[in-house]
Amino acid sequence: MLSAEELKQKACATIERNKKEIIAIAQEVLRHPEAGFSETRTSHLVAKKFCDLGVPHRTGLAITGVKGRISGGGGTGPSVAIIGELDSLLVEGHPYADPVSGAAHACGHHCQIGMMLGATMGVLTPEVLIQLSGQIIPFAVPAEEFIEVERRLQLRAEGRLEFLGGKQ
């Protein structure tokens, strides 16, 4: 059985081996910002990566959320979420703003998605996962930024949402 420090080293080594891919994913999200409850491109990217990693997942949570579920090999235990937020702000004039929508990742959520996927890769390291108890829940959460309130109220009136934010 590996010590906690050895498990961390193994997980970090996996993340390090995948850093170019993780950074590329974050940069892809940065280049294609989407406001809350419209993060279809980003949620598809996360779902595809979960498929590539063999992570069972659900899509369409709060319209665009993606939630994985990984069982540790160490038996029952707590569930721990690794959260990354999908959405952007509306910041016209930002260097990476979408020219049509004005959406931009001025909030750092593009980095969060990369970090969530990187951490997921780390815990999936076989020597690590076999010793973890409980479940790891990698979760790409929509609509954290509270913008476009009128649109959200309309989505709720249409019965597509219960809450005006994705985390709820």
N, C-alpha and C positions, 0 to 999 in steps of 0.2 A: 504494500500500500504506500502511495506517495504522500509526502507531507504537503501541507497547504502551500508552502513556498514552491515546492517542485511542481504542483498543479498550476500555480500562477505562471511559472516559467514556461511550462508546456503550452498553456493557452496563449501567452504573449508571443511565443515562438511562432505559433500558427498565424496569429495576427500579423506579425512581422513578415512572414512569408507571403501573405496576401495583401500587403499594404498598397501596392500599386493598383490592384483591383478595387480596394476599398476607397482609395482616393479618387479613382476614376468614377466610381459610382457617385460619390459626393459631388464631384465636379459636374457630372451629368445632371444631377438634380439642381445644382446651382444654375446651370444654363437653361433649364426648363421649369421655372417657378410656376406654381399653381396655387391660387387662393383656396381657402377652406371649402371643403365639400366639393371641390373640383379637381382634386389631385389624382386624376385617373392615370395619367402617364406615370407618375411617381409610384402609385400603388401597384401598377402592373410591373414596374421595375422590381419592387420589393417582392411581390408574389413570385416573379420569375426566379429571383435569387433564392427564395425559400425553396422552390422546386429544385433548383440546381443543388442546393445543400441537403435535400431530402427532408426538409422540415415540413411536417403536416401543418396545414394552415387553413384559415377561413378568410374569405374576402367579403367586401361589401358591408363591413361593420360601420355604422354611422355613414353610410354611402360608400366611402372610399377606404376605410380602415382595413388593415391586414394584420391578423393575429396568428402567430405560430404557437406550437405546443411541443416541447421537447421533454421527454421523460428521462430523468437521470437513472443510471444503472445501480445506484446505491439504495434503492427502496423508497418507501414513502417519506415524505417530508414537506417542507413549505413550497409554495409556488412563488417564484421571483420573476418580476417583469423586467425586461430590458426595453425601454421605450425610446422611440425616435419619432419626431413629429414631421408630418408630411407637408404641411402648408407653408405658404409665404405670406409676406405683408404686401400691401399695395404702396409702392414707393417709386413713383414716376421719377425719372432722372437718375435712378441708381445705375451704376455701371452695368449691372447684370439684369436690369429690368426688362421684362417682356415688352416689346414695342407696342403690342396691341392692348394687353390688359393692364400694364403697369406693375404687374406682380414681380417681386424681387425677394430673394432670400437674404434680406438685411437682418434677419433674426438668427441665422446660424442653423436652421433646421436641416439644411443640406448636409451639414457636418454631423448632425444627430443621426440622420439615416445611415450615413457611412459608419458611424461609431456603433450603432445598434447592430448592423450587419457584421461588423468586425468582431464585436463581443460575442455574437452568435457563433461565428466561425471558431472563436477561441474555445467556447464551452463544448463545441462539437468535436474537439480533439478527442479521439477515442480514449486515451489514457485519463483524460479529465472527466469526460462524460460518465464513464463507468463508475466513478467514485462519487458523483453528485447524487444527492437524495432529493426527492421531490420533482418539481417541474420548473423549467425555464420557459418563460412566455415572452418571446420577442414580439413586439407590438409596434406597428407603424400607425400612429394615431393621427386622424385628420383634424383639421379646423381648430387648432389650439389658439391661434390669433383671433381676437374678437373683432372682426371686420365684416363689412357687407351685411349689416344687421337686417336690413329690409329683405334681402335675398334669403337669409336664414329664416326669417319669419314666414316668408312665402313657402319655403320647403317644409316647414312645420305645418302650415295650413294645409298643404297638399298631403300630409301624413307621411312624408318621407323622413322626418326627423322627430324625435321626442324632445331633445335638448338642443340648444343653440350652439353648443361646442362639442367637439368630438370626444374629448376625454370623459365627459359625463356618460 
